[in-house]
Amino acid sequence: MYSCQCDEHRMASMIRALLLVVFAAGAVGALQQPPSVDTSKIGPLVGAVVPSFEGVDQFGDRRSLSSVYGPKGAMLVFFRSADW
C-alpha cells in the first residue's frame, strides 16, 4: 500500500514539473518581441507620387490614373479578396 502512494506522489510531482516547464516556455515566448519591419522597403510611402497606370475596374471598364483624379487628387485602395 505504501509503494502505491509513493508512485502516485512521484507521478503528481512529475506532472507538476511538466506543467511548470510548459508554462515557463510559454512565458518566455510571450516576452519575445516580433522583428521590426522597415516599411519604407516594402511598398510606396504615404504621400508618394504614383506613376501613371491603367487598369480594369470592377465593371470591366478601363481606367487610367488621370481619369480618376478629382480636385484633391485620388486615393488608391488595393483590396485582396479572400475568394481570389
C-alpha positions as CSV (number, residue, x, y, z in Angstrom):
1,M,0.0,0.0,0.0
2,Y,2.8,2.4,0.8
3,S,4.5,1.9,-2.6
4,C,1.3,2.8,-4.4
5,Q,1.1,6.1,-2.6
6,C,4.7,6.8,-3.3
7,D,4.1,6.1,-7.0
8,E,1.1,8.5,-7.0
9,H,3.2,11.1,-5.3
10,R,6.0,10.7,-7.8
11,M,3.6,10.9,-10.7
12,A,1.9,14.1,-9.3
13,S,5.4,15.6,-8.9
14,M,6.3,14.8,-12.4
15,I,3.1,16.3,-13.7
16,R,3.7,19.5,-11.7
17,A,7.2,19.7,-13.1
18,L,6.0,19.2,-16.6
19,L,3.3,21.9,-16.3
20,L,5.9,24.3,-14.8
21,V,8.2,23.7,-17.8
22,V,5.3,24.3,-20.3
23,F,4.1,27.5,-18.6
24,A,7.7,28.8,-18.3
25,A,8.3,28.1,-22.1
26,G,5.0,30.0,-22.9
27,A,6.0,32.9,-20.7
28,V,9.4,33.2,-22.4
29,G,7.7,33.1,-25.9
30,A,5.3,35.8,-24.9
31,L,8.1,38.1,-23.8
32,Q,9.9,37.9,-27.2
33,Q,9.3,41.0,-29.4
34,P,8.5,40.4,-33.1
35,P,11.1,41.6,-35.5
36,S,10.7,45.2,-36.6
37,V,9.9,45.8,-40.3
38,D,11.2,48.6,-42.3
39,T,8.1,49.7,-44.2
40,S,10.0,52.0,-46.4
41,K,11.4,49.0,-48.3
42,I,8.1,47.1,-48.9
43,G,6.0,49.5,-50.9
44,P,5.2,53.1,-51.7
45,L,5.3,55.5,-48.9
46,V,2.2,57.5,-47.8
47,G,2.0,60.6,-50.0
48,A,4.4,59.3,-52.6
49,V,3.6,60.2,-56.3
50,V,2.3,57.2,-58.1
51,P,3.4,56.6,-61.7
52,S,0.7,56.7,-64.4
53,F,-1.1,53.3,-65.0
54,E,-4.2,51.8,-66.5
55,G,-6.4,49.0,-65.1
56,V,-9.8,47.5,-65.3
57,D,-12.4,48.4,-62.7
58,Q,-15.0,46.2,-61.1
59,F,-17.4,46.8,-64.0
60,G,-14.8,45.9,-66.7
61,D,-14.2,49.5,-67.8
62,R,-10.6,50.6,-68.5
63,R,-9.5,53.4,-66.2
64,S,-6.3,55.4,-66.1
65,L,-4.9,57.1,-63.0
66,S,-5.6,60.5,-64.6
67,S,-9.2,59.6,-65.2
68,V,-10.0,59.1,-61.5
69,Y,-8.3,62.3,-60.3
70,G,-10.5,64.8,-58.6
71,P,-9.8,68.3,-57.4
72,K,-8.0,67.0,-54.3
73,G,-6.3,64.1,-56.1
74,A,-7.1,60.4,-55.7
75,M,-6.8,57.7,-53.1
76,L,-5.8,54.3,-54.2
77,V,-7.0,51.3,-52.2
78,F,-5.8,47.9,-53.0
79,F,-8.0,45.2,-51.7
80,R,-7.3,41.5,-51.9
81,S,-10.4,39.4,-51.6
82,A,-10.3,36.1,-49.8
83,D,-12.0,34.3,-52.8
84,W,-9.3,35.1,-55.4
